[in-house]
Amino acid sequence: MREEMLKKIDETISNGVVILGQNVEEIEEKIANYVGTNYAVAVGNGSDALLLALQSMGIEKGDHVLTTPYTFFATASAITRLGAIPIFVDVNEDFNINVDLVKKQIESDKSIKVVIPVHLFGKSVNMDYLKSVCDEHGIKILEDAAQSIGSEALVDGKKFKTGAIGEAGILSFFPTKNLGAYGDAGMVLTNSEEIAKRVKSLRVHGARQKYVHEEIGYNSRMDEIQAAVLNVKFSHLDEWIDARIKVAKRYSNLLGDFVQCPEVPGDRTYVFHQYVIKTKARDDLREYLTNEGVGTAIYYPIPLHLQKCFSFLGYKNGDFPVAEKLSRESLAIPIFPEIKPDEQEYVANKIKSYMEVRS
Ligand SMILES: *Cc1c(COP(=O)(O)O)cnc(C)c1O
C-alpha cells in the first residue's frame, strides 16, 4: 500500500489542512457505516477515547465503574483519570469478563454507573447476557473494542458489531491494532447525539464554538495524515480479518493436542487480534521459542488489580484467581494476515517439539 499511502499523504500536504479536516471526516463516516452507529468521533488515541466517552456518559469523581483486571492498562486508567473508582471482577478462562460476576457485583454495589467490557484479543464478549444484566439495573455499557474492530455478537437474535452495542464504544488505531494508523489515533462510537456532541467538544478543550469553553476539555484530535493512512487501509480491513481467522484455524489444528488453544464461540466472532495459547510451561516455552527465532509476547504479565499505581484500591494477590492464572500461563504467538503456512508450521513444530521433550 506504500504508493497509495504516499499519494494520499502528498495530497494531504498540498491541501494544507493538518488536523480534523476532510480525511478525518471521511474515516469517521466510513467507520460509523461499518460498525453501524449514528456517530463515530475521531480522537487522539484509544486511551483518550475511553476517557472522553466516560466523561460524556456522565462519569465523575467518586463514581464506580466496573471492568476487568485482565486488559490493557488504559481501560482502567481512563476511570481513575476522571477521579472515578475502578471496580474489578474476575474473567473467564477465555480472558473476557465473567458476566455472572458482573451480575453479582451490580446487585450488591448500587453505586456502579457504567460497565466496561473489553473484547480481548478480538473475541466478542457475551453481549447478549451482559446487556440484559445491565439493562435490568439501568447501568450503561461502554465497550472497549480497541482490539476487536469488525468482530460481531448476537444481541436479542440480531447481529451487531462490537462497539455498537453499548451506550458508547471505543476503537484504537494504534499501529499494531487490526486497523492501525502510522502513529496514535482513536475513535468514540455511539448512537447518542448527546454523547457524540460532548466528545466533539471535549476533544477541542471543551469548546463547541472556538474560544468559548463550556467545560474543561482536552487536546485530543486525529490529524489528517493518520486519517489518510486509515482511509487507505480501511478498504482491506475485512480481508485482513478473514485472513486472521484462517491463520487462527490453522494454528488450532496444528497445536490443539499440545497446548490450550483459543475457542471460538458459535454465536460471536473472534477476529484474532492476538492468538494466545495457554500452558503451565509458559516461561520456559517462551525462552525456548525466543532462542529458536520465534517472537512471542505476554498479554498481560501483571493483572491490573496488582499494579502498584492501583494499590490505593485495596486489592491483593488472590482476589482474582483466573486473571492471575492467565497472567502466568498465556503466551501470544505470531499472528498477522500475511503470515505464511510454512511459517506457522515452523512455529507449531517448535512448540510441539518443546512440549514433547518436556512431557
Ligand atoms: C490499545 C488498547 C487501548 C488504548 O489504545 P491507545 O490507542 O493505545 O491509547 C485501550 N484498551 C485496549 C484493550 C487496548 O488494547
The ligand as an ORCA input file, in Angstrom:
! r2SCAN-3c Opt
* xyz 0 1
  C      -4.706     -0.453     22.669
  C      -5.747     -0.502     23.699
  C      -6.257      0.665     24.309
  C      -5.651      2.018     24.139
  O      -5.476      2.456     22.882
  P      -4.295      3.510     22.525
  O      -4.686      3.941     21.155
  O      -3.013      2.745     22.555
  O      -4.340      4.601     23.510
  C      -7.315      0.534     25.195
  N      -7.826     -0.656     25.501
  C      -7.338     -1.800     24.958
  C      -7.972     -3.093     25.341
  C      -6.278     -1.766     24.058
  O      -5.802     -2.912     23.559
*
